[in-house]
Amino acid sequence: EHLEFMTASGKSLAEKEEAEKETGEQHQDTVSTHGEATESLAAQTTILTTALTELIQLKPVCQDTGMSYSDRVAMREEEIAALNKAMCILTKYQEFGPDAASGEC
């Protein structure tokens, strides 16, 4: 009886030690994963905070200027025309030199 008890308790002890080892490994994996997730969360939080700060800074610029839609369209068309003229002048200058820059633009 004593030998059976010692064999059974030895087997039980070995199983429990193996289970404890596996549990310890799982715990280490979980702690490692948690640490990585915490670092990732901190990085994403920093990115979000930066983006929100930029958004708050840009909000006053994007607010209504008091101009009507037609006024904004007219200003945009004037700006496009001025940019096209500048592009024409620079292209002529590049192709023909300083004398052609004042030509047909």
C-alpha positions, 0 to 999 in steps of 0.5 A: 500500500505504501508503495502504491501511495508513493507512486501515485503521489509522485505521479501526481506531484510530477503532473502538478509541477508540469502544470505549474511550469506551463501556467508560469509560461502562459503567465509570462506570455500574457505579461509580455503581450500585455506590455506590448499592448500597453506600449502600442496603446501609449503610442496610439494615444500620442498619435491621437492626441497630436491629431486632435491638437492639430485639428483644434488649431486648424478649426479657426482657420476653417470656420466661416469667413463671412464670404458668400459662395459666389465671392469664394468662387470669384476669388478662386477663379482669379487666383487660378487665372493669376497662377496660369499667367505666372505659369505661362510667363515662366514657361516662355522664359524657360523656352525663349529667355528673358525677352520672350517672358513679356510676350503673349501671356 
